[in-house]
Amino acid sequence: MVRFFMIFLAFLAILQVNQLFFEMAKEIELKDDLVLKPFYYDNSLYLFYEGKIEKLKLGNFQIDPFFESSKYSVFRDGIHLEENMRKVILFYDGERLQLNSKEHIKNFFKEGSTLFLNYGTKVTLYDMDKNRELVNLNPESRVLFFFLDENTLFLWTENKLLMFDRKGNFINSFSLNLLPKKCFWDKDYLYLETENDYLQCIRKRDLRKIWEIRVPSEVMNLKVRNKRIFLLCGANILLCLKRTGGDILWWKNTHDRCFPEMEFFQEHLMIFQRSGILFFNTNNGTIVKKLEIPMSFSPIFLNGSIFAFTTKKIQVYKVKK
């Protein structure tokens, strides 16, 4: 019985590896050089060039002009640019918002009809429907980063983690003894990287620190799956931690420099490099396969397809049937 079970596991492993064979389904030549990684929104890819932006519709792969600007910044929900000496946000759906403030925006995101703007010195909540500011949050020190989790707004300053509801009402705060650098999160916990390369696990509901570990270098990305935490540190160190206590289960040196993004595919973790994609077994960290694809930017993984980008072309890969 044990032998049969081992044979079944080996067969399952071979089957999973065979499902990792991809073939190129489409290649698109670009007239100009991409300067940033394309962004996906609503079944379209937004292509960023020097001085202009184009929109590639994935239904028919038609490329249309989107906007021309000599200088712009790209964010999750839209593009921040300056037009006629005014700050403007151009959303990916084509909606535009001219801001009254002339201050530089560090970041922004949109949830429903509310726009959350981080100016560094303050965070502004803006009602898009009524075209007016709802509230300004003015912490004691500089706002480094922020995000909304369901109905809770988490905001980091140089010495505190602050919690507000989505209307801007104060809920709680947590004092930080180290300067925060980055934050990642899942359903229950915040994972805060601090100066001196410490990673702290903080429980969301009461801001209690659960554990803290020293990481080998800057955390470029963090993913959580099946009670495990996967960290990409520096350019090429991959760590797998136990979610409950932060214990190291395994680690690997990928040797070549990696892009900061990571994605899961079936039971594997995909790591992206300029020479291709590495598929890691999440249980033990072994490299199951390498897909040789030259890339200038990290790819986008959509509905089982891989969109790989060089400065001059887009290649679409699908699982080989």
MIZAPA-28008 format. One record per residue: y, z, x of N, C-alpha, C, CB in turn; residue in one letter. Coordinates in steps of 0.02 Angstrom, whole numbers, plus 50000, padded with zeros to 5 digits. Each point is the difference from the previous one (the first is absolute). Glycine has a CB too. Layout:
N
YZXYZXYZXYZXa ...
//
This chain:
321
499405000050042500605000049958500635000050043499375006149910m 500614998150143500585000450046500104993450035499805012350016v 499634984550005500044993650035500304994749954499015003150070r 500784996949866500264995149952500765001049991498884999749941f 501335006650057500715001549991500404997550060499715010049930f 500034990950131500344997750061500044992450001499605010250062m 499874986449916500014992749997500524997649950498784999650032i 501265003949912500494998249948500725000850027499195003549910f 500945002050127500665001050029500174994550050499885012449984l 499634985650057500124994750049500154993449964499245005850082a 500384992849865500124993949961500695000149969498774999049976f 501435006849998500675000649969500544998850052499545008149916l 500364994650145500504999050053500064992650018499755011550045a 499684985049960500024992850015500354996249945498935001150065i 500945000849872500324996749943500755001050002498965001749933l 501275004350084500725001350003500324995950056499805011649956q 499874987850101500284996150055500044992649981499535008250083v 499954989349882500014993049978500584998649952498764999650016n 501465005649947500554999249953500674999850037499335005849912q 500674995150153500615000050039500154993150031499815012150024l 499824982949957500134993350026500534996649956498824999150046f 501734999049986500564996849964500064992850022500605011149989f 499664984749968500154993150017500704998349976498784996849993e 501564998850044500684998249982499994995649938500365000950120m 500035001249829500024996349938500624995649994499365009249947a 501184992850089500624996149996500435001450061499965000249874k 500424994750147500475000750055500664996749980499075000250086e 501485003549924500674997649981500434999850062499885004849883i 500384989350133500454999250056500725001549977499244991350052e 501135012449989500695001949983500494995950042499625011749970l 500944986550000500504995950035500395004050052500094992949898k 500025013650086500385004350045499585005950023501074996649943d 499195007250105499635005650027500125006449959500074994850114d 499395008549868500065006549967500265005150051499064997249920l 501385007350057500265005350044499755006949980501024993150020v 498715007549919499725006249975499354998649964501155005149990l 498445000050003499404999349960500184998649927499395007850078k 500294987349890500134998749929499855006149957499734987950019p 500585012249922499925005649954499724997449934500965006250054f 498554997549918499694997949938500315003649941498944997750061y 501224998449886500255003049938499854995149943500915006450061y 498744996149888499894996349938499734992950012500925006749948d 498514993050086499654993750013500404995050041499395001849894n 501085000750147500394995750044500065003350068500634995249903s 499435000650149500165002450067500724998250016498794998950037l 501595005949987500694998850021500004998950075500475007049904y 499804987350117499984997950070500695000850031499074991949975l 500965011750081500645001850030500124996150064499905011549950f 500654984750050500204996050058500685002450024499344990049957y 500885007150097500675001350025500504997049951499595000050121e 500775004249841500534997749956499794997949930500544996550101g 498815004049883499804998049932499335003249982500634989250013k 499245010849921499385002649972499724994949952500405012050013i 498944986849991499674995549953499465003749962500244990250076e 499565006949867499505003049957499404995349993500905006449937k 498514996050083499394996149995499595002549940499994998050125l 499944997849824499615001849941499264998950014500964997049923k 498645008350067499294999650019499594996249948500135010850060l 500144987949881499644996249951499924992750020500425007649914g 500134989350108499974992950021500214998950072500234997049883n 499915008550153500204999850071500634995750010498795001650033f 501654998749919500644996550005500525004750032499734992949899q 500655004450148500525003950034500694997949973499285001150104i 501105004049872500674998849973500505004350036499514997149888d 501135000750116500525004350028500095006349958500584989850047p 499565015849986500135006249964500725002550013498785002950008f 501424997550055500685002250016500164998250072499915009549916f 500744989550097500244998850067500495005550020499854987649986e 500035015450071500435005450024499925000550076499915006349890s 500654994850144499975000550073499715006650023500994992550006s 499045012649951499745006550019499745003649938500825000750097k 498565001849908499715003649944499475004950026500224990249923y 499635014950035499485004950015499494999849943500815007450066s 498554992949952499464999349951499695006849985499774988350041v 500165013349893499705006249979499464998649947501075006250025f 498614999249951499444999249954500194996449936499535010450047r 501044991149925500184997449934500554994850001499675010849955d 500584987450104500524995050002500314999350068500225002349882g 500344994150120500334998250062500715002749998499284989750014i 500925013650039500685002650005500414995350045499595012149984h 500984985849990500414995350039500745001349986499084991449997l 501345005650044500725000649992500284993249979500075009350086e 500334990749861500274993849972500735001149982498854996749956e 501594999450076500725000749988500245007250010499944990549919n 499825012650136500195006850019499755005349951501014995150054m 498515003249903499725004749953499255000750013500884997049913r 498875009150076499285001250007499644997749936500225009950078k 499274986149930499634997249943499265001250009500904991249984v 498755010549962499275000249999499754994249959499995012650013i 499594983350016499684994449967499275001849990500824991650050l 498985009449887499315001849985499564993750001500395009949931f 498964991150079499554994350006499944996049935499385006350087y 500784996949856499974996449937500644996049988499255008849954d 501234991350094500614996249994500605004049976499304990349979g 500595015849996500555004249977500425002250059499315003949902e 501354996650086500465001950054500395006249978500104988050039r 500065016250010500425005949987500515000650056499065005849939l 501584994050041500545001150049500185007450000500454988349983q 499525014850076500115007250005500755001450011498845001550047l 501385004149924500695002050009500135002850069500075002349878n 499425001150150500085003150065499954994850056499515010649955s 500894990350097499984995650059499575003050055501144995849970k 498555009950016499565003250050499374995950010500465011349969e 499264989350091499384996450016499415003649967500494996050110h 499065000149861499405002849968499435000250051500374995749887i 499325010250121499435000650045499364997649966500565009650057k 499394991849878499414998149962500155000549926499245003950094n 500354992749865500065000749928499344998049968501244997850005f 498665004549934499444997749960500185000849926499165003250091f 500484993249868500144999949928499395002449962500824990550015k 499285014149939499475002449956500264999749929499515007650090e 500204987949870500264999049932500714997450003499275009249957g 501184994050007500704997950000500425003950050499874996849881s 499815007750158500375004150048499924997350070499835010149927t 500744989250107500024997850069500155006050044500374988349966l 499225012950085500085005650046500274997250067499065006749944f 501534995550076500334997450059500095005450052500604991549930l 499175007250131500095004750055500554997450046498795003749994n 501784999850008500564998150043499995003850066500674997349898y 498845007150112499985004050061500345006749990499994989650067g 500645010349910500365006249986499885002649930500874996450081t 498874999349875499875001949931499484995449970501185004449988k 498544997749955499544995949960500314999349931498975003850066v 501094989949912500314998649935499484997349951501094997750057t 498905005049882499594997549947500444995849954499205009950006l 500614983849984500424995249964499634997349940500594997050107y 499735003249834499714997449938500154992549996500125011349942d 499374984550064500104992849998500204997549931499174999050092m 500565004249855500164997849932500725001449982498815002149968d 501435003950051500695001949983500504998450055499525009149929k 500224988350127500434997950056500465005650023499954988249956n 499765017650058500405005750022499585004850042500744998949898r 499595005050143499665005150040499815005949955500634996450104e 498765006049906499785005849962500165006550036499094993149951l 500755007150113500125006250039499994998350074499475007249910v 500894996650129499994999650073499705006450028501014992350001n 498485007050040499695005750033500285000450071498944999149930l 501385006550086500335000950065499695005750038501074995449952n 498405003450085499685005450039500455002050059498864995849968p 500945009650064500415002950054499984995750063499795011249953e 499684984950056499954995950060499764993049982499755010250070s 500214985549979499864992949990499324998849966500694997650101r 499314997749851499384998249964499624994950043500545002349886v 498864999450133499604995650043499594995049959499955009150085l 499704993349865499614995649956499855003649935499504994050099f 500295002249851499865002949934499514995649962501145005449998f 498544997449950499584996049957499905003749934499414994750099f 500415001649849499875002749934499255000049988501134996149957l 498605009750025499295000649984499955002349927499685002650121d 500134992849835500005001249928500705002249979498775003250002e 501335003249981500665002249978500355004550051499604999149883n 500155001150178500285004450052500294995850056499185009049971t 501454992450046500344996750056499955004550061500804993849921l 498885003750132499945003750063500524997150048498765002449982f 501615002150049500564997950043499985004150064500714996749900l 499304999850158499985003450065500684999750033498794997150012w 501435008750012500585000250044499765001950069500785003149904t 499694998350141499805001650068499665006850006500954993150040e 499145011349910499705006750004499665002449936500865002550084n 499134993349863499715002249937499654994349963500885008849992k 498604993249970499704995649951500225002549931498994997450075l 501334998349886500285001949936499644996449944501115002050054l 498825001549889499694997149941500495000049941498865003850040m 501194990549926500424999449940499584996649946501084999450069f 499125001549867499704995849949500344993250000499715010249930d 500054985150031500274993350004500704999349971498834996049993r 501435009549978500705000049977500475003250052499585000549882k 500135002050173500405002950053500075007649997500604989550000g 499025013849957500025007349996499555003050054500224999449876n 500055005850159499645003150056499385003649976501095001250061f 498364998349977499375003449983499815005050054499634990049937i 500345007850126499745004450053500214997250067499025003449929n 500915000750124500154997750068499515003350049501224998349970s 498714998550088499545002450052500354999050066498974997149931f 501115008350108500354999750064499554996950053500695010049968s 499594985650072499634996750054500245002550067499844989849928l 499695012150116500205002350066499964994550052499605011449969n 500174982750010499994994250044500314994149963498975004350060l 501374991449977500344994249970499484995149972500975001550080l 499064996849855499524995249972500144992950022499875007549902p 499594988750109500064993050022499764995249945499845003750119k 499594997849850499724995849948499635004349950499904990350080k 499995006849861499605003549950499554995049964500905008749985c 498484993450003499514996349960499765004749946499644992550098f 500065004949850499795004449946499424997049961501165004449992w 498475000149974499504997949952500125004049937499154997050090d 500355003549867500105003249935500185007450006499194992049953k 500525011550095500085007350004500405002550060498945000749941d 501104995350113500295002650062500534995350029498925005850021y 501534997250018500464996450043499765000750071500985002149921l 499074992550118499815000150071500624998450040498804996549975y 501485008650055500664999550032499914999950076500545006049903l 499704988650127500004999650073500675002750025499224990049999e 500745014550049500605003150027500104998050073499865009749921t 500704992350107500114998850071499455003550040501254999049982e 498664998950079499475002650044499314998149975500755009650031n 499224985549923499374997149977499535005149968500114991750090d 500155012049862499595004349958499944996949931500365010250064y 499064990549905499894997749932499855006149957499574988750039l 500845012449909499925005649955499764997649932500915006350061q 498604997249911499774998749932500315005249955498904995050041c 501495002749910500375004549955499794998749929500985000450079i 498835004949885499794999249931500624998749956498995007550019r 500964987649938500584997849960500245005449951499594988450012k 499955014749953500205004149944500415006150019498994996049943r 500915006750117500375005950020500314999450071499245006749927d 500704987450104500264998750067499715004850053501054995849947l 498345006250043499665004450048499674995750054499815008849911r 500294993150153499684996550055499265002050004501104999650063k 498454995549933499295001250000499714999950070499934995049886i 500265000050152499774999750070500504995950041498805001049964w 501124999550102500434996450046499594998250062501035006049958e 499044987850065499654997950061500484996250045498894999549938i 500945000050125500374996050049499674993150003500355010350067r 500034984549926499734993250003500184996950068500094998649874v 499524996550150500104997450068500664996450010498784999050008p 501504997949939500634996550006500274998849929499644994350109s 500905002149886500334999049935499514997149949501094998450059e 498935004449880499584997649946500334993749970499565011849975v 500124982550033500264993849974499814998949926499954995250116m 499465007349866499784999449930499485005349986500244987650000n 499685013949935499515005049978499724997849933500615009350061l 498734990849933499654998349938499505005549984500154987650022k 499765013849913499525005149978499484996749956500895009150007v 498474992550007499464997449960499385004450007500454988350012r 499255013549932499375003849999500055006450043499374989349983n 501175014550006500115006450034500074999350075499365005349909k 500824988650113500134998950071500694997050009498784998350023r 501545003450034500664997450016499934995550061500585010349953i 499694983650042499974995250054500704999050028498994994349949f 501095007050116500654999650033499994994450052500195012349980l 500344983750020500114995450055500575002850041499594989949933l 500255012250128500495003450043500204995450058499525011249969c 501134988450043500244995750053499824992849987499905009550080g 499924987049972499844992849992499264998749989500964997650072a 498605007249946499294998249999499515005749992500344990750071n 499875015249905499545005649991499875001049926500425005550107i 498954994449873499805001049931499625006649994499944987549980l 500305016849976499705006749990499755000649929500775005050087l 498674998549904499745001849935499975007649996499334989149990c 501025013749961500035007349992499675002349936501065000150066l 498725006049934499765003249939500605002149959498935003950056k 501114994149881500595001349959500135007449989499804989149945r 499675014950049500095007049982500275004350057499074998649920t 500764999650142500225004350055500334996550058499115007449967g 500884985950032500304996250054499574999350061501065003949959g 498304997950036499544999350057499884992650015499445011049971d 500524987350094499874993250021499264998449992500975000450081i 498864994549879499314997949990499814994650051500095002749878l 500364992750136499904995050053500674996950018498834997749959w 501184999050099500604996450021499794993950041500695010750000w 499734984249999499864993850037500644997450031499054997349922k 500864999650137500544996350032499894992649986500145008850092n 500344988049873499924992949983500194995550059500245002849880t 500045000150173500194996550062500604995449990498805000650036h 501144994349923500584995649988500495003349952499284989950022d 501355008349984500525002749956499884998049927500824999650096r 499285005249859499894998949928500664999749962498885005750010c 501124990649936500555000549952499925006849964500074987249985f 500485015649989499955006749969499625000349934501075002350056p 498854992049909499665000249935499245000750007500934993149954e 498775010249997499275000449994499824998849927499925008350098m 499484989049890499764998949932499255001249997500914991649979e 498865010449961499285000749989499734993649969500115012649987f 499294985450034499644994549969499285002249991500774991250052f 499035009549885499345002849984499945006850034499484988349989q 500025012650053499915006550033500285000050071498975001849931e 501464993450085500244999350068500765001050003499064992150025h 501175009850034500725000650013500214994150043499965012749991l 500554983649987500244994250037500605002050042499584992349909m 500385006150156500555000950047500224993150024499565011550036i 501104987549966500264993350014500314999650070500214998649878f 499604996150158500284998650066500234992850002499245008750053q 501144989449998500234993150005499434995050008501055004350051r 498394998149975499434995550011499524999949940500105002350122s 499995002249829499554999949942499955006749966499374991050055g 500095009849906499905006049958499365003450021500614994749903i 499425011950109499425004050015499775003749937500395001450120l 498964998349866499715003649944499625006050027499914989349930f 500315016750052499695006150024499565003249946500975001850077f 498455000749944499595004249956500365006749992498924994350037n 501255007649903500405006149989499605006450013500684993749917t 498655005850084499595005950011499985002150073499324996749902n 500634998450144499915001850070500494996550048498815001949973n 501604993550001500514996850043499754994150039500525010950007g 498874986849982499764994150036500344993649973498895005850021t 501224989450023500294993649979499434995749973500945000850087i 499104997549850499484996149967500114992650012499895008849913v 500744989050088500144992950008500724999150023499154997049912k 500984997450123500684997950015500104993049974500055007450102k 500474991849857500184993449974500564997250042499655003349882l 500204991250153500494997150046500524995849962499124999850091e 501485003049901500554996649967500635001350040499455001049885i 500884994150144500645001250035500555001849950499654992150091p 500725013249923500525002349954500625002250038499115003649919m 501474995150051500645002450027500225006349964500324988350030s 499445012749909500155006049960499355002549970501174995849974f 498835010350002499405002549967499884996149935500185011550050s 499194987549930499864996049940500115004049936499184993450067p 500785003149878500025003049933499324998849967501274998349989i 498455007049983499344999749969500085000349925499465005550100f 500384989049865500104999549927499374997449966501234997950019l 498515006249935499444997949957499434997050041500824997949908n 499025005350147499444997850041500164994450048499295003449908g 501334994150091500224994750046500465002850054499894991649908s 500075005550151500435002050056500524994650011499065006750054i 501584995349944500554995450015500245001750071500344999049876f 499534996550170500185001050070500604995750017498805002750030a 501655000150013500634996750014500124999250075500465004649894f 499724989450126500334998950064500724998349983498934996150061t 501485002749989500704998349984500064993249966500365006850098t 499144989049910500044993149976499514998249943500364997150113k 499175007349871499524998249948499725006249964499724989850067k 500015008849874499655005149960499294997649989501085003749942i 498445000550073499294998349988499705004949951499914995250116q 499725002249836499675004149949499254999950012500934997649916v 498775008350092499285000650011499675003549941500185000350125y 499254997149855499615003149946499305001550024500684993849914k 498995010950052499325001750018499554994049989500195012149970v 499414986350082499564994149996499415001549954500334996650117k 499574999049835499475000949950499354996850024500855000349907k 
//
